[in-house]
Structures are given as C-alpha cells and as structure tokens.
Amino acid sequence: MNETSDQPGVAQMSPEELGSVQKLQDAYVALKTELAKVIVGQSQVMEELLIALFCRGHCLLVGVPGLAKTLLISTLARTLSLSFNRIQFTPDLMPSDITGTEVIEEDKASGKRSLRFVRGPVFANAILADEINRTPPKTQAALLEAMQEHQVTAGGIQHRLAEPFFVMATQNPIEQEGTYPLPEAQLDRFMFNVFVNYPSEQEEFDIVRLTTAPRKIDLQHVLSAEEVLALQELVRKVPVADHVVRYAIHLVRQTRLGQQDTPKFIKDYVSWGAGPRASQTLVLAGKARALLQGRYFVNTDDVRAVAYPTLRHRVLTNFNAEAEGIRPDDVIRMLIESTPRAAEDERTAGALPKVFASK
C-alpha cells in the first residue's frame, strides 16, 4: 500500500499505524489463501467470517448439510495459532459438558477432600458449536455467559476464558424435527448470521474433482493469539463519520414497529425489529470491512455490505411474510433499496474526519 495515497487520513498516520493496517490486510489475504486450499468458493462467507473474527464477534453459520460449514471453521482455526475445541451438540448434552464441572479430590496424605474445577471444552480460543439447535435450551444457555462475558461461573467462582475468544456455531435450516430453535436473546449474541449457499456448477465440479483424488494439504499458521488481539484493537480505532453512523442507526430503527419512519413493508411483514446491538454491529463490521478492502475510512457501502448477516437473525418476520414467501433477506433488501444515501456526497467531498489523527 502506498503511504502517499490521497485517501483520507493516510497522511496523518504514523509509520507504525501504517504497518499495522498493512499487516491486517496481509493477514486477510493470507487467511483467504490458506482457506482456499481446502474450501472451494464461498468467498463471501470467508469474508464475513473474518470480519467477525477481527471485530471480536461470534458467528452463526446456517446452511444445508454438505456445504463445508464445519470444515471451514476447523480450517480457520488451524490457520491461526489458537487453541480449538469442537462441541457436538446433541439432545443429551448437559451444561457441565460445555463449561466444566467440579469434582471431589482427596489428599491421600491428609485424607482431606476438596473441590476442583475441571474445565470443559469451552475453555479454548476458538469454539465450534456444531448443530447448536440440536440441544435443549438449558444447555444452549450455558454458552451465553461465555459469549457475552468471556467467563464461566462455577461454584460461585468466575473462571476467565483465554483471549481471543470467539464462538462459531452451525445450524441446519431444513431438518427441524427434534431441534430446539435458539431464543432471540441468544441469537442476538451472535454478531453475524452467515448464510452458506450452494456452490456454483464450476465450484461443484472443482469440489468433486479435488475431494475424490489423493491430496496432501499443508496449512500455514498466519496469526498468533497476540497478533489477533492487536488487529482486533486496530479495527476499533477507525473513526466513522457522523452521517455513516446515522445511516446505520436509521437502517436499524426502520425495522422497529411504532416508529414514525417505519416503512409500510415493515408493518406488513415484520413482527419484531432489531435492537441496539444491530446498530453497533453495522458500524463495527463496517470498520473492519473498510480496512480489509484497503480503505482507511468507512462509507455507507460498507454498512450495506454487512447489513444482511447483521440483520437477518434480528428481524423477525410474521405470518403474512411466511404466507407470501417473504424471508428476512427480502425485507433487508427492500430496506436497503428504500433508504437514501444522500449523505454519501459528503464523503466524496472529503468531509470525513482524518483517520488515525494524532491524539
């Protein structure tokens, strides 16, 4: 990246800051390259997954069986120098199977007994919650404290989780028999709801040809835990112009019934709108996307690009929408199309604040 670029704020950045931004972009390219050794296609899914990672967010991947959701997540963990655990959610899984449990230990010398906490699989940097909707709500809720507070409480004692910590869960949208839909409060903890679609014909051709022949895959470690934490901090330093923040807030507030500017299609098809976490996610994810795209400023295109994974699990459609075949993605599309971007002219006029300005 050229340090003499005329992008807003580049001239104000120190060599150290420029190096950090360049490192983030290099890591993004390297991670996608390593993932492409195993995963064919799914470039948008990879981008959304990495945006969530650099934003300290959790991801829910939804797709039919056989689309490499589990393989994608496990491969990402292998490319990072992070501890990784997979939890297979089943109907008989108990909360203690996730968080850990206290066991009684006896000191053979003194005969005294004491409780010792045995850590569960949630004590890792990257957690794969496979088919999370296969287990009852009591066990699903065992992840809530870990996802939100990055800690586990057992026997009145708080046990901190290692940083960075992020949960990537998978879910099958077709087979609903014997499943337990995630409650809205837990869905809201996931930064992104990433939809994994079928591959194209050429991609499926490549998948079949590659996976039915002998091959040896050598994955390289791209980032350490310390580097991931540093890059996560870098993303949050990117300033955002007021008009971009207001645009993100306006998108979210329009999904709520009872507002003055609620569109008619929202009243017709939506039973419950998105909360403030959606506004926060749009802005934070926009920051990450801007840097990954090689820009030092956030615009409304970044907000629009992350609107689908941000809102599709936070906008609840009603019976009318179901009867007419209207999905949350359709509502989001109509919302984006009906929301003007007049303030975007401010960006092209250079009205954004200097990025990484001196403190």
N, C-alpha and C positions, 0 to 999 in steps of 0.2 A: 504494500500500500504506500502510496506516495505521500510523504509528510507535507508536501507543498500543495496538497489538494485544496481547492477552494470551497470544500464543504464547510458548513457552519461549525465553528468551534475548533477545527483542526489546528489552526494557527495558534490557539491558546493552550494546546495540550503539551505537557512535558514529554520528554523522550521516554520516561518510564510509563506514562499513561498510554502513549502510542504503542509501546512494546506490549503492554497488557492487552490492548484491543486487538493487536495483530496476533497475539497468542491465542486469543479466543477464536478468531476467525480460522487460524491454522488448525486448532483443535477440532473445530466444527467440520472442516474439510477432511481431516484425518479420520474422525469418527465415522463419517459417512462412507469413506473409502473402506474402512475395516468392516463396517456393517454390510457393505455391498459384496464382500467376499462370500457372505453366507446368505444374505437376503436379496432376492431379485425384485427390482421395482420398489414400490411403497416409499418413494422419496418424500412425499408429503407427510406420511406417518412418521418417518425418521426425523424430519424437521420439527414436527410438533412435539415428539418425544424429547428431543434435545433441548428445545426451548423450555419445556417444563423442568428438565434437569438443571439448566443454568438459572432458572428462576426459583429453585428450591421448592418446586411443586410436585404433586403426586398426579399420576396418570391412570385413567381407566380406559383400557383398550377393548372395544366392542367389535366383534366380527364372528362370522360363522366358522366352524371348525376347519382346520387345514390351511389357514391363511398365514401361518408362521408367527402368530402373536407371541406365543411362549418363546419360540426360537429367537425372535427379535429382541425380547427383553433380556434373555440369558446371554445373548451375544453382546449386547451393550455392556452388561456387567463384566464380561470377560475382557472387553477392550479398556476398561477402567481398572486401576489398581485399587479396587474396593472389595470389601467382603460382601458376599452374596448368598442369600438363602431363598429357597423356593418353598412355599407353603401351599400344599394341595388342599383346597377347601372341600370338605365332604360333609354330609349331614350329621355325622357323629363327631365332628371336630369340636373340642372344648376350648373355652378361652385360655385356659392354662397351657394348652398345646401350642398356643401362639406366643403368649407373653412369658411363660415360665411358671414355676411353682416352687413352694417352699417344702423342703424335705427335712426330716429329723436326722441329725447326725449324733452319734455317741462317741465321746472321747474314751478310748479303751483304757487309757492310763487312769483317768479320774472317775470314769463312769458317768460323767455329766452329759446331758443331752442338750442340744441346741438346734435352732432352725437355721438352715442355709438355703439361700435363694438360688435355684438352678435356672439359668437364663434360657428363654425359649428362642425359637428361630427369628423372632422379630429383632433380636439384637445383631443387626448387620447393617451395612451402609445401604445396600440395595435389596429390596424385598419384592419378590414376585408372588402376588396373591392370585394363584391360578384358580379360575372359575369361582370368584368370590361370592357369587349368588347361590352357590350350592350348599351353604352352611346357614344355620338358623341365625336370627338377628342378634341373639346374645353373644354368639361367637364373632359375628361381624363387628359388633360394637367394641370388641377387645382391641381393634385396631385404631379406634377413634382417638384415644389419648396419645398413642404413639404418633399418629399422623399429625395431630394438632400441636401437642406439647413436646414432642420428641423425648418422651419419657414413659416409663411404666411404673405404676404404683402397686406394690405387693406387700401385704402385711403392714401397711401404713408407712412404708419406706419407698422413697422415689429413687428409681434407677434410671440414670440418663442414658440415652442412646448415643451411639457413635455418630459423629458428623463427618461428611454429609449423610443425610438420611432421606430416602425417598421410596415411596411405595408405588409399584406398577401392578395394577390388577387387570385381569382379563375376564371377559363375560361373553357368553353365547346368547345372541338376541333371538334365536329361533326356538330352541327347546326350552320351554318354561315349566314343564311338568317336574315337580319335585324341587323347584327352586324357591328362593326367598329374595324377592326384589329388595335392593338396597333402599333404606329410608332416605328421604330427601336431605335430612341433616347430614348423613354420611356422604351422600353424593356430592354435597356442596363442599366437602373437604377435598375432593379431587379437583385440582386446578383445571385439567383438561379431560374431556371425554372424546377420545380419538376413535374415529370410525375406520375400521380396516376393511377395505372393499376388495372385490375380486380382482385378480390381475388381468391385464390385457392379454390378447391372444399371443402376442410375441413374448410377453413376460412369462406366460404359462408354458410356452414352448421351451424357453430357456430354463425354467424351473425343472421341467421333466427331464430335459437333456442333462442338466448338471447333477440332479439328485439320483439319477439311475446309472451313473458311471462312477468308477473309483476316483476319489479325490482326497487330497490332504490339505486342510485349511490351517494356515499358520497366522493366528491373530496377534497383533502387536498391542501392547499396552500404550495408551495415548496420554492419559492423565492420571496423576496421583490424587489422593484424597485432599491434600493441601492445595493442589492446583485447582481442583474443582471448587473448593471453598473460596479461593481468591477470585476465580472467574464469576462465581455467584455474587460476590460482593461488588465486582466491577459493573455487572448489569444494573444493579440498583443505583449506581452513581449517575446514570444517564439522565439528564434533565428532560422534562417534557413541557412543551408549550401549553399555555392555558387552554387554547382552543382545542387542542388534541384531547386533553383531559375532559373538557366539557363535551366533546363529541362522544367519547367513550361512556360518560355518565348518561348522556342523552339516549344512547342506544339502549342502555340497561333500563333506564326509568320508563321508556316507552313500553317495556314488556309488562309493566305493572298495571293492573286494573285500578280504576278510580283516579288516575292522574288526568290532568287537564289535556295533555297532548297525547293521550293513548289512541293509537290508530284503530280504525274500525275492525280490521282483520285480527287485531289482538283481542278485542272484545268478543269477537265471534269464535275464535279458536283457542284461546289461552285461558286456563283456569287459575294459574298462579305464575307470577313473574319472577325474575331473578333478583337476588339481594345484593348488598354492597360488595360481597366478595367478587361478584362478576365484574364490577367496575374496577376493582383493584387488579384483578387478573388481566383485564384488557390492557391496562396501562403497563403493567409489569411485563407481560408477554410481548407487548409492542416494543418495549425497550430491548429485550433480548433479540427479537427478530430484526430490529434495525441494525444492531451490531453484527449479527450473523450475515446480514445482507451487505455489509460493508459500509454502512452509514452511521454517522455519529449523532443523528437526530431522529426523532420519532415523528411519523406523519400519520394521517388518518388511514392510509393504505395498510399500515402495519396493524392498526386496530381492526380493520375489516378482515384482514387475513386470519386473525386469531379469534374472530367472533364465533365461528362455528364450533370449534372444540370447547370454547368457554361457555357458550350459552345452551348448547343442545341438551345438557343434563340439568339445566337450571330453569328452563322454560317448560312448564307442564301444560300439555295440550288437553282439551276437554273432549267430550263425546262428539260434539259437532265436527271437530277436526278428524277424529278417528273415522266417523261415518263418511267423510268426504275424502279420506286418504291423505290428509294434510299431516305431515310429520314436523317435528321441531325444526329440522333443517329448512323446510319450506317457509316456516314462519320467520326464521332468521334471514333467509334470502329476501323475503318481502320487506322486512325491517330495514335491511341494508339499502335496498333499492329506494325506499321511501324517505330515507334520511339524507338530507342535502349535505354537501361538503363545501359550502361557500367559504368557510374559514380556511380552506386549503390554500387559497390565494395568498394568505399571509405567509405561508412557508416559502412559496416561490419568490415572494418579495423580500426574503431574508429577515423576516420578523421573529424567527425563533431565537431564543437566548443562546449565548455562547455555550458550547458543550464543554464540560470539564474546565470551566473557568476557574481562575485562582480563587482559593478560599479567602 
